[in-house]
Amino acid sequence: MLVLGRSQVEALLDIDRLIDALAPAMADLSAGLASAPNRVAALVPEREGFLAAMPGYVPSAGTLMSKLVSLFPDNAGTRLPTHQALIVVFDPDTGEPTALLDGTAITAMRTAACSALSARLLAREDATVLAVLGTGVQARSHARAMCRVRPIRRIRVAGRDPAKAAALAGELSSELEAEVRAVSTYAEALDGADLAAATTHALEPVVRRPWLTPGVHVTSVGFNPAGREIDDATIAEALVCVESRQAALEASPASNDLLSPIRRGVITAEHIHAELGEIVAGSRPGRTSPDQITLYKSVGVAVQDAVAAALVLTAAREQSVGEDITLR
């Protein structure tokens, strides 16, 4: 069994290849060719956390795997990330375990890469202003990924802690070819933005319809078991896209942004316009006008982890990276 740690995974996983590889994988998922059953989670209510199992099989990537991922929101602001994960890869012909990978880096990168894929499919071609809402791992990975698919020239960062927003803005300024600055409020970050990446643990919506510019594409990946990132008015007006209708409508706290307005009659389940894979395949249209507000709501599916793991393992074998261990 090949074992790869976090720093190795980060070095091996190419974000551009990942964005490209996610497109056919999401199309396979929508076509029923890939298997990604709903996650099963053990709840830790005293910490508002959970440990979830996410198995997945992507025939086109030749990958059978399962991710174990913990989500502990109280880790925000500590030395530990809110999401921590391991991925075990199996031989799809024999079922033999073949690799053990750090999944924390993969979770961060595949989530941002699929948001970037949604931007490639739905954002205006001339999108140059990005609002980053949040200051954690996903905020960083989303800023980097969005710059790979659109000609971003200005980035505005907002979060609950102004010092963290300023620190993130400084960090991104040193590595991205864009003007990056921290702003004091989410409304200020969103004002005039062509793209918005919501990556928070918010209790109250950080994306509100009055703050949005016509034509903006919003991605929402944040999670709080008692909260939401997107307000009802935005949900109701936007062209809403998801990874998987089944996953998005699953009774899970990660689906609050859609399930809450559905339960209250603001929208129905049919308001979900498309899965990303349907847009990739051309069976559903994407944006239909320059002023249309589009929204990609992510809850995460194992197909994304499988594709990322396949890319990492291919690169590891090519470069002879990792440690081989025997479990027998």
One Martini backbone bead per residue (centre of mass of N, CA, C, O) as a GRO file, in nm:
protein
  328
    1MET     BB    1   0.095   0.037   0.024
    2LEU     BB    2   0.047   0.368  -0.046
    3VAL     BB    3   0.190   0.653   0.125
    4LEU     BB    4   0.048   0.990   0.171
    5GLY     BB    5   0.103   1.302   0.255
    6ARG     BB    6   0.019   1.627   0.256
    7SER     BB    7   0.267   1.752   0.112
    8GLN     BB    8   0.259   1.552  -0.122
    9VAL     BB    9  -0.023   1.609  -0.228
   10GLU     BB   10   0.018   1.911  -0.283
   11ALA     BB   11   0.254   1.863  -0.493
   12LEU     BB   12   0.087   1.657  -0.694
   13LEU     BB   13  -0.164   1.848  -0.721
   14ASP     BB   14  -0.313   1.974  -1.006
   15ILE     BB   15  -0.545   2.216  -1.060
   16ASP     BB   16  -0.590   2.210  -1.366
   17ARG     BB   17  -0.634   1.905  -1.394
   18LEU     BB   18  -0.869   1.890  -1.197
   19ILE     BB   19  -1.073   2.067  -1.338
   20ASP     BB   20  -1.077   1.901  -1.599
   21ALA     BB   21  -1.148   1.614  -1.465
   22LEU     BB   22  -1.430   1.693  -1.340
   23ALA     BB   23  -1.613   1.713  -1.583
   24PRO     BB   24  -1.649   1.407  -1.667
   25ALA     BB   25  -1.724   1.310  -1.380
   26MET     BB   26  -1.989   1.474  -1.353
   27ALA     BB   27  -2.118   1.350  -1.602
   28ASP     BB   28  -2.116   1.060  -1.495
   29LEU     BB   29  -2.295   1.112  -1.251
   30SER     BB   30  -2.548   1.217  -1.411
   31ALA     BB   31  -2.551   0.938  -1.594
   32GLY     BB   32  -2.484   0.685  -1.387
   33LEU     BB   33  -2.161   0.588  -1.403
   34ALA     BB   34  -2.129   0.681  -1.116
   35SER     BB   35  -2.050   0.623  -0.764
   36ALA     BB   36  -2.229   0.824  -0.490
   37PRO     BB   37  -2.326   0.783  -0.206
   38ASN     BB   38  -2.449   0.875   0.063
   39ARG     BB   39  -2.353   0.988   0.340
   40VAL     BB   40  -2.215   0.873   0.653
   41ALA     BB   41  -2.284   0.981   0.996
   42ALA     BB   42  -2.120   1.069   1.295
   43LEU     BB   43  -2.224   1.232   1.569
   44VAL     BB   44  -2.102   1.537   1.763
   45PRO     BB   45  -2.292   1.741   1.943
   46GLU     BB   46  -2.090   1.877   2.156
   47ARG     BB   47  -1.923   1.986   1.872
   48GLU     BB   48  -2.078   2.006   1.602
   49GLY     BB   49  -1.991   1.727   1.475
   50PHE     BB   50  -1.837   1.493   1.227
   51LEU     BB   51  -1.824   1.156   1.080
   52ALA     BB   52  -1.759   1.067   0.742
   53ALA     BB   53  -1.863   0.852   0.474
   54MET     BB   54  -1.714   0.844   0.121
   55PRO     BB   55  -1.795   0.664  -0.134
   56GLY     BB   56  -1.631   0.582  -0.463
   57TYR     BB   57  -1.695   0.542  -0.830
   58VAL     BB   58  -1.475   0.586  -1.129
   59PRO     BB   59  -1.433   0.441  -1.423
   60SER     BB   60  -1.280   0.665  -1.595
   61ALA     BB   61  -1.050   0.668  -1.346
   62GLY     BB   62  -1.010   0.389  -1.198
   63THR     BB   63  -1.177   0.451  -0.910
   64LEU     BB   64  -1.168   0.322  -0.570
   65MET     BB   65  -1.315   0.480  -0.278
   66SER     BB   66  -1.264   0.628   0.060
   67LYS     BB   67  -1.382   0.879   0.278
   68LEU     BB   68  -1.267   1.026   0.582
   69VAL     BB   69  -1.456   1.291   0.745
   70SER     BB   70  -1.409   1.572   0.946
   71LEU     BB   71  -1.635   1.812   1.120
   72PHE     BB   72  -1.509   2.100   1.317
   73PRO     BB   73  -1.598   2.421   1.367
   74ASP     BB   74  -1.425   2.486   1.637
   75ASN     BB   75  -1.140   2.496   1.479
   76ALA     BB   76  -1.168   2.772   1.418
   77GLY     BB   77  -0.862   2.941   1.486
   78THR     BB   78  -0.683   2.702   1.496
   79ARG     BB   79  -0.443   2.456   1.422
   80LEU     BB   80  -0.701   2.323   1.314
   81PRO     BB   81  -0.897   2.212   1.088
   82THR     BB   82  -1.227   2.158   1.016
   83HIS     BB   83  -1.108   1.967   0.799
   84GLN     BB   84  -1.054   1.605   0.809
   85ALA     BB   85  -0.864   1.347   0.617
   86LEU     BB   86  -0.907   1.021   0.461
   87ILE     BB   87  -0.779   0.801   0.195
   88VAL     BB   88  -0.895   0.501   0.037
   89VAL     BB   89  -0.758   0.284  -0.205
   90PHE     BB   90  -0.885   0.061  -0.458
   91ASP     BB   91  -0.905  -0.211  -0.646
   92PRO     BB   92  -1.150  -0.245  -0.897
   93ASP     BB   93  -1.092  -0.567  -0.948
   94THR     BB   94  -1.030  -0.678  -0.622
   95GLY     BB   95  -1.036  -0.473  -0.352
   96GLU     BB   96  -0.757  -0.384  -0.294
   97PRO     BB   97  -0.558  -0.211  -0.103
   98THR     BB   98  -0.331   0.066  -0.233
   99ALA     BB   99  -0.404   0.343  -0.065
  100LEU     BB  100  -0.290   0.621   0.151
  101LEU     BB  101  -0.437   0.944   0.207
  102ASP     BB  102  -0.444   1.255   0.241
  103GLY     BB  103  -0.764   1.450   0.260
  104THR     BB  104  -0.739   1.752   0.328
  105ALA     BB  105  -0.615   1.864   0.067
  106ILE     BB  106  -0.823   1.743  -0.125
  107THR     BB  107  -1.073   1.885  -0.016
  108ALA     BB  108  -0.978   2.172  -0.074
  109MET     BB  109  -0.915   2.139  -0.387
  110ARG     BB  110  -1.179   2.003  -0.497
  111THR     BB  111  -1.375   2.222  -0.410
  112ALA     BB  112  -1.245   2.456  -0.570
  113ALA     BB  113  -1.241   2.318  -0.848
  114CYS     BB  114  -1.554   2.294  -0.875
  115SER     BB  115  -1.606   2.593  -0.856
  116ALA     BB  116  -1.438   2.658  -1.108
  117LEU     BB  117  -1.611   2.493  -1.297
  118SER     BB  118  -1.867   2.659  -1.252
  119ALA     BB  119  -1.738   2.920  -1.364
  120ARG     BB  120  -1.675   2.813  -1.646
  121LEU     BB  121  -1.992   2.752  -1.702
  122LEU     BB  122  -2.136   3.043  -1.565
  123ALA     BB  123  -1.953   3.263  -1.593
  124ARG     BB  124  -1.841   3.531  -1.713
  125GLU     BB  125  -1.582   3.592  -1.926
  126ASP     BB  126  -1.540   3.904  -1.788
  127ALA     BB  127  -1.446   3.819  -1.512
  128THR     BB  128  -1.255   4.031  -1.256
  129VAL     BB  129  -1.426   4.021  -0.981
  130LEU     BB  130  -1.348   3.901  -0.648
  131ALA     BB  131  -1.523   3.747  -0.381
  132VAL     BB  132  -1.406   3.670  -0.050
  133LEU     BB  133  -1.570   3.462   0.190
  134GLY     BB  134  -1.341   3.437   0.412
  135THR     BB  135  -1.017   3.293   0.589
  136GLY     BB  136  -0.960   3.009   0.512
  137VAL     BB  137  -0.880   2.741   0.330
  138GLN     BB  138  -1.107   2.790   0.114
  139ALA     BB  139  -1.036   3.078   0.047
  140ARG     BB  140  -0.762   3.020  -0.072
  141SER     BB  141  -0.838   2.801  -0.286
  142HIS     BB  142  -1.045   2.979  -0.439
  143ALA     BB  143  -0.868   3.207  -0.533
  144ARG     BB  144  -0.678   3.032  -0.701
  145ALA     BB  145  -0.888   2.883  -0.885
  146MET     BB  146  -1.037   3.127  -1.017
  147CYS     BB  147  -0.772   3.231  -1.166
  148ARG     BB  148  -0.780   2.980  -1.380
  149VAL     BB  149  -1.082   3.069  -1.533
  150ARG     BB  150  -1.040   3.383  -1.481
  151PRO     BB  151  -0.960   3.739  -1.529
  152ILE     BB  152  -0.843   3.826  -1.248
  153ARG     BB  153  -0.780   4.163  -1.091
  154ARG     BB  154  -0.982   4.160  -0.835
  155ILE     BB  155  -0.966   4.123  -0.470
  156ARG     BB  156  -1.205   4.065  -0.206
  157VAL     BB  157  -1.177   4.047   0.153
  158ALA     BB  158  -1.396   3.878   0.396
  159GLY     BB  159  -1.455   3.877   0.760
  160ARG     BB  160  -1.485   3.856   1.099
  161ASP     BB  161  -1.165   3.904   1.090
  162PRO     BB  162  -0.969   4.163   0.997
  163ALA     BB  163  -0.684   4.037   1.037
  164LYS     BB  164  -0.731   3.787   0.857
  165ALA     BB  165  -0.803   3.938   0.601
  166ALA     BB  166  -0.533   4.089   0.578
  167ALA     BB  167  -0.351   3.839   0.569
  168LEU     BB  168  -0.474   3.710   0.317
  169ALA     BB  169  -0.428   3.943   0.124
  170GLY     BB  170  -0.120   3.935   0.147
  171GLU     BB  171  -0.079   3.645   0.052
  172LEU     BB  172  -0.219   3.673  -0.230
  173SER     BB  173  -0.047   3.909  -0.340
  174SER     BB  174   0.227   3.729  -0.356
  175GLU     BB  175   0.084   3.502  -0.583
  176LEU     BB  176  -0.107   3.697  -0.740
  177GLU     BB  177  -0.232   3.863  -1.044
  178ALA     BB  178  -0.364   4.076  -0.820
  179GLU     BB  179  -0.571   4.290  -0.658
  180VAL     BB  180  -0.552   4.282  -0.299
  181ARG     BB  181  -0.817   4.332  -0.049
  182ALA     BB  182  -0.940   4.434   0.247
  183VAL     BB  183  -1.265   4.430   0.397
  184SER     BB  184  -1.523   4.497   0.635
  185THR     BB  185  -1.752   4.366   0.441
  186TYR     BB  186  -1.954   4.173   0.255
  187ALA     BB  187  -2.088   4.398   0.093
  188GLU     BB  188  -1.822   4.523  -0.013
  189ALA     BB  189  -1.717   4.270  -0.160
  190LEU     BB  190  -1.985   4.239  -0.353
  191ASP     BB  191  -1.952   4.508  -0.478
  192GLY     BB  192  -1.915   4.444  -0.821
  193ALA     BB  193  -1.907   4.145  -0.840
  194ASP     BB  194  -1.863   3.857  -1.058
  195LEU     BB  195  -1.745   3.691  -0.815
  196ALA     BB  196  -1.837   3.445  -0.551
  197ALA     BB  197  -1.683   3.312  -0.244
  198ALA     BB  198  -1.832   3.102  -0.012
  199THR     BB  199  -1.636   3.009   0.310
  200THR     BB  200  -1.817   2.965   0.572
  201HIS     BB  201  -1.962   2.968   0.930
  202ALA     BB  202  -2.242   3.081   0.910
  203LEU     BB  203  -2.547   3.183   1.052
  204GLU     BB  204  -2.572   3.419   0.858
  205PRO     BB  205  -2.602   3.557   0.572
  206VAL     BB  206  -2.339   3.665   0.332
  207VAL     BB  207  -2.557   3.644   0.101
  208ARG     BB  208  -2.731   3.921  -0.050
  209ARG     BB  209  -2.922   4.052  -0.287
  210PRO     BB  210  -2.855   4.368  -0.248
  211TRP     BB  211  -2.528   4.301  -0.289
  212LEU     BB  212  -2.576   4.226  -0.587
  213THR     BB  213  -2.468   4.191  -0.910
  214PRO     BB  214  -2.540   4.167  -1.211
  215GLY     BB  215  -2.407   3.848  -1.320
  216VAL     BB  216  -2.333   3.689  -1.087
  217HIS     BB  217  -2.123   3.432  -0.948
  218VAL     BB  218  -2.204   3.187  -0.703
  219THR     BB  219  -2.026   3.027  -0.438
  220SER     BB  220  -2.115   2.751  -0.203
  221VAL     BB  221  -1.932   2.575   0.085
  222GLY     BB  222  -2.039   2.626   0.346
  223PHE     BB  223  -2.067   2.544   0.715
  224ASN     BB  224  -2.355   2.525   0.943
  225PRO     BB  225  -2.578   2.357   1.137
  226ALA     BB  226  -2.724   2.662   1.215
  227GLY     BB  227  -2.682   2.771   0.913
  228ARG     BB  228  -2.614   3.022   0.648
  229GLU     BB  229  -2.511   3.189   0.333
  230ILE     BB  230  -2.794   3.219   0.183
  231ASP     BB  231  -3.052   3.390   0.082
  232ASP     BB  232  -3.371   3.369  -0.033
  233ALA     BB  233  -3.359   3.575  -0.269
  234THR     BB  234  -3.124   3.442  -0.416
  235ILE     BB  235  -3.236   3.161  -0.450
  236ALA     BB  236  -3.499   3.248  -0.607
  237GLU     BB  237  -3.342   3.403  -0.854
  238ALA     BB  238  -3.148   3.194  -0.917
  239LEU     BB  239  -2.941   2.984  -1.092
  240VAL     BB  240  -2.943   2.654  -0.982
  241CYS     BB  241  -2.655   2.456  -0.889
  242VAL     BB  242  -2.522   2.116  -0.870
  243GLU     BB  243  -2.386   1.810  -0.833
  244SER     BB  244  -2.644   1.673  -0.674
  245ARG     BB  245  -2.962   1.626  -0.605
  246GLN     BB  246  -2.948   1.409  -0.393
  247ALA     BB  247  -2.738   1.553  -0.210
  248ALA     BB  248  -2.887   1.835  -0.183
  249LEU     BB  249  -3.164   1.679  -0.059
  250GLU     BB  250  -3.037   1.588   0.177
  251ALA     BB  251  -3.065   1.539   0.522
  252SER     BB  252  -2.845   1.804   0.578
  253PRO     BB  253  -2.662   2.066   0.695
  254ALA     BB  254  -2.519   2.119   0.410
  255SER     BB  255  -2.834   2.184   0.287
  256ASN     BB  256  -2.968   2.446   0.409
  257ASP     BB  257  -2.983   2.652   0.168
  258LEU     BB  258  -3.216   2.465   0.034
  259LEU     BB  259  -3.400   2.328   0.252
  260SER     BB  260  -3.518   2.570   0.397
  261PRO     BB  261  -3.683   2.701   0.155
  262ILE     BB  262  -3.840   2.444   0.094
  263ARG     BB  263  -3.986   2.404   0.372
  264ARG     BB  264  -4.109   2.718   0.346
  265GLY     BB  265  -4.193   2.768   0.025
  266VAL     BB  266  -4.000   2.942  -0.155
  267ILE     BB  267  -3.928   2.669  -0.284
  268THR     BB  268  -3.855   2.401  -0.491
  269ALA     BB  269  -3.686   2.134  -0.608
  270GLU     BB  270  -3.724   2.240  -0.913
  271HIS     BB  271  -3.526   2.492  -0.885
  272ILE     BB  272  -3.319   2.304  -0.970
  273HIS     BB  273  -3.168   2.324  -1.272
  274ALA     BB  274  -2.871   2.178  -1.227
  275GLU     BB  275  -2.612   1.984  -1.299
  276LEU     BB  276  -2.295   2.004  -1.391
  277GLY     BB  277  -2.300   1.750  -1.578
  278GLU     BB  278  -2.530   1.859  -1.762
  279ILE     BB  279  -2.370   2.099  -1.872
  280VAL     BB  280  -2.133   1.947  -1.985
  281ALA     BB  281  -2.324   1.759  -2.176
  282GLY     BB  282  -2.584   1.954  -2.275
  283SER     BB  283  -2.875   1.887  -2.128
  284ARG     BB  284  -2.818   2.168  -1.992
  285PRO     BB  285  -2.826   2.489  -1.942
  286GLY     BB  286  -2.693   2.779  -1.867
  287ARG     BB  287  -2.643   3.070  -1.916
  288THR     BB  288  -2.882   3.328  -2.070
  289SER     BB  289  -2.754   3.598  -1.937
  290PRO     BB  290  -2.558   3.859  -1.826
  291ASP     BB  291  -2.766   3.928  -1.564
  292GLN     BB  292  -2.757   3.662  -1.447
  293ILE     BB  293  -2.794   3.477  -1.158
  294THR     BB  294  -2.559   3.247  -1.026
  295LEU     BB  295  -2.563   2.915  -0.850
  296TYR     BB  296  -2.333   2.722  -0.652
  297LYS     BB  297  -2.417   2.437  -0.456
  298SER     BB  298  -2.217   2.277  -0.215
  299VAL     BB  299  -2.164   1.934  -0.053
  300GLY     BB  300  -2.017   1.709  -0.168
  301VAL     BB  301  -1.847   1.447  -0.354
  302ALA     BB  302  -1.670   1.152  -0.412
  303VAL     BB  303  -1.587   1.197  -0.705
  304GLN     BB  304  -1.384   1.423  -0.645
  305ASP     BB  305  -1.188   1.249  -0.475
  306ALA     BB  306  -1.127   1.033  -0.688
  307VAL     BB  307  -0.996   1.216  -0.898
  308ALA     BB  308  -0.774   1.331  -0.718
  309ALA     BB  309  -0.645   1.059  -0.636
  310ALA     BB  310  -0.567   0.971  -0.922
  311LEU     BB  311  -0.371   1.204  -0.979
  312VAL     BB  312  -0.180   1.155  -0.742
  313LEU     BB  313  -0.097   0.860  -0.809
  314THR     BB  314   0.020   0.910  -1.085
  315ALA     BB  315   0.238   1.113  -0.991
  316ALA     BB  316   0.375   0.928  -0.779
  317ARG     BB  317   0.469   0.710  -0.980
  318GLU     BB  318   0.631   0.894  -1.173
  319GLN     BB  319   0.808   1.015  -0.903
  320SER     BB  320   0.854   0.825  -0.663
  321VAL     BB  321   0.630   0.872  -0.435
  322GLY     BB  322   0.639   0.742  -0.125
  323GLU     BB  323   0.521   0.474   0.097
  324ASP     BB  324   0.568   0.136   0.132
  325ILE     BB  325   0.331  -0.095   0.268
  326THR     BB  326   0.243  -0.374   0.485
  327LEU     BB  327  -0.052  -0.541   0.617
  328ARG     BB  328   0.016  -0.857   0.660
   0.00000   0.00000   0.00000
